[in-house]
């Protein structure tokens, strides 16, 4: 590996051990076997490097979330079964030892003290929203319309941040996939029963999830 890759790997290890606020440039240099000048040359700043390292950490566990195609997961895209399966996989990564999701809460709590990291990750958040849609709805990430990112993508990232907060605060009482899916089923049922829209239409327009036989 070159210095750029060494720095990224060193920053990843520092993040998982110390978090954003306690990781210094010298920590990263020591962990990566590089030098301080390399950080500026390859990444511009320590904050940008840490943000990239966090994105890399998240991407490293995203394979556990479930793929976009029906054949890969065995559940129909857009169904309650797919919703349950994908969120079960996501939540499963939060209960493992050394889970990196607490780093998201650090950014929320200390964002003002880490403006460089916060601003970089804020830009990446939109692409994260885009990436969640195919996992639950099928299709390809590059085909997701911008309007869906602004609605469905933001809906999923809102769920994600809420669940991360719960699991970071108290894993014993945090929401699981069964509870989350049952809550969504009740929302779909209520929306379909008020005379405004049918259950399937409510699911498609408000959550992107279609109730299928045997799910409710």
For each residue, the residues with C-beta under 8 A, 3 or more apart:
1: 5 6 9
2: 5 6
3: 6 7 32 34 38 41 42
4: 7 8 38 42 43
5: 1 2 8 9
6: 1 2 3 9 10 32 33 34
7: 3 4 10 11 28 32 34 38 39 42 43 49
8: 4 5 11 12 49 52 53 56
9: 1 5 6 12 13 32
10: 6 7 13 14 28 29 30 31 32 33 34
11: 7 8 14 15 23 28 31 32 49 50 52 53
12: 8 9 15 16 53 56 57
13: 9 10 16 17 31
14: 10 11 17 18 23 27 28 31 53
15: 11 12 18 19 20 23 50 53 54 57 100 103
16: 12 13 57 98 100
17: 13 14
18: 14 15 22 23 27
19: 15 22 23 102 103 106
20: 15 23 50 54 103 106 107 110 114 117
21: 106 110 113 114
22: 18 19
23: 11 14 15 18 19 20 27 28 50
24: 27 28 46
25: 28 29 36 39 46
26: 29 30 36
27: 14 18 23 24 30 31
28: 7 10 11 14 23 24 25 31 32 34 39 46 49
29: 10 25 26 32 33 34 35 36 38 39
30: 10 26 27 33
31: 10 11 13 14 27 28
32: 3 6 7 9 10 11 28 29
33: 6 10 29 30
34: 3 6 7 10 28 29 38 39
35: 29 38
36: 25 26 29 39 40
37: 40 41
38: 3 4 7 29 34 35 41 42
39: 7 25 28 29 34 36 42 43 45 46 49
40: 36 37 43 44 45
41: 3 37 38
42: 3 4 7 38 39 49
43: 4 7 39 40 46 48 49 52
44: 40 48
45: 39 40 48 49 116
46: 24 25 28 39 43 49 50 116
47: 50 51 114 115 116 117 120
48: 43 44 45 51 52 116 120
49: 7 8 11 28 39 42 43 45 46 52 53
50: 11 15 20 23 46 47 53 54 117
51: 47 48 54 55 116 117 120 121 124
52: 8 11 43 48 49 55 56 120
53: 8 11 12 14 15 49 50 56 57
54: 15 20 50 51 57 58 100 103 117 121
55: 51 52 58 59 121 124
56: 8 12 52 53 59 60
57: 12 15 16 53 54 60 61 100 103
58: 54 55 61 62 100 128
59: 55 56 62
60: 56 57 63
61: 57 58 64 65 93 100
62: 58 59 65 131
63: 60
64: 61 89 90 92 93
65: 61 62 86 89 90 93 135
66: 72 73 82 85 86 89 135
67: 72 73 135
68: 72 77 134 135 137 138 139 140 141
69: 72 73 77 138
70: 73 74 75 76 77 138
71: 74
72: 66 67 68 69
73: 66 67 69 70 82 85 86
74: 70 71
75: 70 79 81 82 85
76: 70 79 81 82 212
77: 68 69 70 82 136 137 138 139
78: 82 136 137 138 204 208 209 210
79: 75 76 82 83 209 210 211 212 215
80: 83 84 181 184 185 209 210 211 212 215 216
81: 75 76 84 85 212 215
82: 66 73 75 76 77 78 79 85 86 136 137 138 209
83: 79 80 86 87 136 180 181 184 209
84: 80 81 87 88 177 178 180 181
85: 66 73 75 81 82 88 89 177
86: 65 66 73 82 83 89 90 135 136
87: 83 84 90 91 159 163 177 180 181
88: 84 85 91 92 176 177
89: 64 65 66 85 86 92 93
90: 64 65 86 87 93 94 160 163
91: 87 88 94 95 163 167 174 175 176 177
92: 64 88 89 95 96
93: 61 64 65 89 90 96 99 101
94: 90 91 99 101 163 164 167 171 174
95: 91 92 99 167 171
96: 92 93 99
97:
98: 16
99: 93 94 95 96 102 167
100: 15 16 54 57 58 61 103
101: 93 94 104 105 164 167 168
102: 19 99 105 106 168
103: 15 19 20 54 57 100 106 107
104: 101 107 108 161 164
105: 101 102 108 109 164 165 168
106: 19 20 21 102 103 109 110
107: 20 103 104 110 111 114 117 118 121
108: 104 105 111 161 165
109: 105 106
110: 20 21 106 107 113 114
111: 107 108 114 115 117 118
112: 115 118
113: 21 110
114: 20 21 47 107 110 111 117 118
115: 47 111 112 118 119
116: 45 46 47 48 51 119 120
117: 20 47 50 51 54 107 111 114 120 121
118: 107 111 112 114 115 121 122
119: 115 116 122 123
120: 47 48 51 52 116 117 123 124
121: 51 54 55 107 117 118 124 125
122: 118 119 125
123: 119 120 126
124: 51 55 120 121 127 128
125: 121 122 128 129 157
126: 123 129 130 149 153
127: 124 130 131
128: 58 124 125 131 132 157
129: 125 126 132 133 149 153 154 156 157
130: 126 127 133 141 144 149 153
131: 62 127 128 134 135 141
132: 128 129 135 136 153 156 157 160
133: 129 130 136 137 139 141 144 148 149 152 153 156 208
134: 68 131 137 138 139 140 141 144
135: 65 66 67 68 86 131 132
136: 77 78 82 83 86 132 133 156 208 209
137: 68 77 78 82 133 134 152 208
138: 68 69 70 77 78 82 134
139: 68 77 133 134 143 144
140: 68 134 143 144
141: 68 130 131 133 134 144
142:
143: 139 140
144: 130 133 134 139 140 141 148 149 153
145: 148 149
146: 149 150
147: 150 151
148: 133 144 145 151 152 153 208
149: 126 129 130 133 144 145 146 152 153 154
150: 146 147 153 154
151: 147 148 154 155
152: 133 137 148 149 155 156 207 208
153: 126 129 130 132 133 144 148 149 150 156 157
154: 129 149 150 151 157 158
155: 151 152 158 159 206 207 208
156: 129 132 133 136 152 153 159 160
157: 125 128 129 132 153 154 160 161
158: 154 155 161 162
159: 87 155 156 162 163 180
160: 90 132 156 157 163 164
161: 104 108 157 158 164 165
162: 158 159 165 166 175
163: 87 90 91 94 159 160 166 167 174 175 180
164: 94 101 104 105 160 161 167 168
165: 105 108 161 162 168 169
166: 162 163 169 170 173 174 175
167: 91 94 95 99 101 163 164 171 174
168: 101 102 105 164 165
169: 165 166 174
170: 166 173 174
171: 94 95 167 174
172:
173: 166 170
174: 91 94 163 166 167 169 170 171
175: 91 162 163 166 179 180
176: 88 91 179 180
177: 84 85 87 88 91 180 181
178: 84 181 182
179: 175 176 182 183
180: 83 84 87 159 163 175 176 177 183 184
181: 80 83 84 87 177 178 184 185
182: 178 179 185 186
183: 179 180 186 187
184: 80 83 180 181 187 188 207 209
185: 80 181 182 188 189 211 215 216
186: 182 183 189 190
187: 183 184 190 191 202 206 207
188: 184 185 191 192 199 202 203 207 209 211 216
189: 185 186 192 193 199 216
190: 186 187 193 194
191: 187 188 194 196 197 199 202 203 206
192: 188 189 197 198 199 200 201 202
193: 189 190 199
194: 190 191
195:
196: 191 202
197: 191 192 201 202 205
198: 192 201 202
199: 188 189 191 192 193 202 203 211 216
200: 192 203 204 210 211
201: 192 197 198 204 205
202: 187 188 191 192 196 197 198 199 205 206
203: 188 191 199 200 206 207 208 209 210 211
204: 78 200 201 207 208 209 210
205: 197 201 202
206: 155 187 191 202 203
207: 152 155 184 187 188 203 204
208: 78 133 136 137 148 152 155 203 204
209: 78 79 80 82 83 136 184 188 203 204
210: 78 79 80 200 203 204
211: 79 80 185 188 199 200 203 215 216
212: 76 79 80 81 215
213:
214:
215: 79 80 81 185 211 212
216: 80 185 188 189 199 211
